[in-house]
Amino acid sequence: MAYTKGDSPMRRRGGRRRRKVCTFCTEADAVIDYKDVATLKKYVSERGKILPRRITGTCAKHQRAVTGAIKRARHLALMPYTAE
């Protein structure tokens, strides 16, 4: 099976993505709290795993704080360890 130039399976789309900005750095009133489960759910995948920085766009300082808050909320049974 021969591929033509336009339909190769390894074809990539060009273009640069905009770098995501940390929401906790830009918003002065944004606070990371383990009791705020609605905010923490944005940083957890549908399988229940903590999303990495390259996907969420948070800075290293706030990613550590988000990770700690998620782990604390899980320990106190505010959030599940796995998907529901």
MITI-965788 format. One record per residue: residue in three letters; x, y, z of N, C-alpha, C in turn. Coordinates in steps of 0.05 Angstrom, whole numbers, padded with zeros to 5 digits, always signed. Layout:
alaXYZXYZXYZ/...
END
This chain:
met+00017-00023+00000+00000+00000+00000+00018+00025+00000/ala+00016+00040-00020+00032+00064-00023+00017+00089-00014/tyr+00031+00106+00000+00019+00131+00009+00026+00153-00010/thr+00007+00170-00016+00013+00194-00032+00022+00216-00013/lys+00031+00238-00024+00043+00259-00008+00022+00271+00012/gly-00003+00272+00005-00023+00285+00022-00035+00268+00044/asp-00033+00242+00042-00047+00225+00062-00028+00207+00078/ser-00004+00215+00083+00014+00199+00099+00005+00199+00128/pro+00007+00176+00142-00002+00175+00170+00014+00191+00190/met+00039+00198+00183+00056+00212+00201+00056+00242+00196/arg+00037+00252+00181+00036+00280+00174+00029+00297+00199/arg+00044+00318+00202+00040+00335+00226+00029+00362+00216/arg+00013+00374+00233+00003+00400+00228+00023+00421+00238/gly+00028+00441+00223+00047+00461+00231+00034+00481+00249/gly+00050+00500+00259+00040+00521+00276+00050+00519+00304/arg+00053+00541+00317+00063+00542+00344+00039+00547+00363/arg+00039+00533+00385+00018+00536+00405+00025+00559+00424/arg+00005+00573+00433+00010+00593+00453+00016+00580+00479/arg+00034+00592+00493+00042+00581+00520+00019+00588+00539/lys+00011+00568+00554-00010+00572+00574+00001+00588+00597/val-00016+00605+00609-00008+00622+00630-00020+00611+00657/cys-00004+00613+00677-00012+00603+00704-00035+00621+00714/thr-00058+00609+00719-00081+00624+00729-00077+00635+00757/phe-00061+00621+00773-00057+00630+00800-00038+00654+00801/cys-00020+00656+00781-00002+00680+00780-00017+00704+00769/thr-00035+00700+00750-00048+00723+00738-00071+00734+00755/glu-00086+00717+00768-00108+00726+00785-00098+00729+00814/ala-00101+00753+00824-00091+00758+00851-00108+00745+00873/asp-00134+00741+00867-00151+00729+00887-00153+00699+00885/ala-00140+00687+00867-00140+00657+00864-00122+00645+00885/val-00134+00628+00901-00120+00615+00923-00123+00584+00920/ile-00102+00570+00925-00103+00541+00924-00110+00531+00952/asp-00134+00518+00954-00143+00508+00979-00153+00480+00976/tyr-00146+00462+00994-00153+00434+00991-00183+00430+00995/lys-00197+00449+01007-00226+00447+01011-00242+00456+00986/asp-00229+00469+00967-00242+00479+00943-00240+00457+00922/val-00257+00437+00924-00256+00413+00907-00262+00420+00878/ala-00280+00440+00873-00287+00447+00846-00263+00458+00830/thr-00246+00474+00843-00222+00484+00830-00202+00461+00825/leu-00199+00444+00845-00179+00422+00843-00187+00402+00821/lys-00212+00399+00816-00221+00379+00796-00212+00387+00768/lys-00206+00413+00763-00196+00421+00737-00168+00411+00732/tyr-00153+00403+00753-00126+00394+00751-00123+00364+00754/val-00146+00350+00752-00146+00321+00754-00159+00310+00728/ser-00148+00289+00717-00159+00277+00693-00184+00261+00699/glu-00197+00252+00678-00222+00237+00682-00216+00210+00695/arg-00191+00200+00693-00183+00176+00707-00176+00180+00736/gly-00173+00205+00744-00166+00211+00772-00137+00218+00776/lys-00122+00220+00754-00093+00226+00757-00089+00257+00756/ile-00068+00266+00770-00061+00294+00770-00049+00301+00743/leu-00059+00322+00731-00049+00330+00704-00022+00344+00707/pro-00004+00340+00687+00022+00353+00689+00021+00383+00681/arg+00043+00396+00686+00045+00425+00681+00042+00431+00651/arg+00052+00414+00634+00050+00421+00605+00022+00420+00595/ile+00004+00408+00609-00024+00407+00601-00040+00430+00616/thr-00035+00433+00642-00051+00453+00657-00040+00481+00653/gly-00014+00485+00648-00003+00511+00643+00005+00526+00669/thr+00005+00512+00691+00012+00525+00716+00043+00527+00719/cys+00052+00546+00735+00080+00548+00740+00089+00527+00760/ala+00115+00523+00763+00125+00502+00780+00116+00505+00809/lys+00117+00530+00819+00109+00536+00846+00080+00528+00852/his+00062+00536+00834+00034+00531+00839+00027+00502+00832/gln+00042+00489+00814+00037+00461+00808+00043+00444+00833/arg+00064+00451+00848+00070+00437+00873+00048+00441+00893/ala+00038+00465+00894+00016+00471+00913-00010+00457+00906/val-00016+00456+00880-00040+00442+00871-00037+00412+00877/thr-00014+00401+00871-00010+00372+00877-00013+00366+00906/gly-00002+00383+00923-00004+00379+00952-00033+00381+00961/ala-00048+00400+00950-00076+00404+00957-00093+00381+00948/ile-00087+00370+00925-00103+00347+00915-00097+00323+00933/lys-00072+00318+00940-00065+00296+00957-00078+00299+00984/arg-00078+00323+00995-00091+00328+01021-00121+00323+01019/ala-00134+00332+00998-00162+00328+00994-00169+00299+00991/arg-00152+00284+00978-00156+00255+00975-00154+00241+01002/his-00134+00250+01018-00130+00237+01044-00154+00242+01062/leu-00166+00265+01060-00189+00272+01077-00216+00264+01064/ala-00214+00248+01043-00238+00237+01029-00256+00259+01017/leu-00244+00281+01010-00259+00302+00995-00259+00296+00965/met-00238+00282+00956-00235+00275+00928-00229+00245+00926/pro-00237+00232+00905-00230+00204+00902-00201+00200+00892/tyr-00190+00177+00899-00163+00170+00889-00165+00161+00860/thr-00186+00148+00852-00189+00138+00825-00215+00149+00813/ala-00220+00142+00788-00244+00151+00774-00268+00139+00787/glu-00290+00153+00784-00315+00144+00796-00330+00127+00777/
END
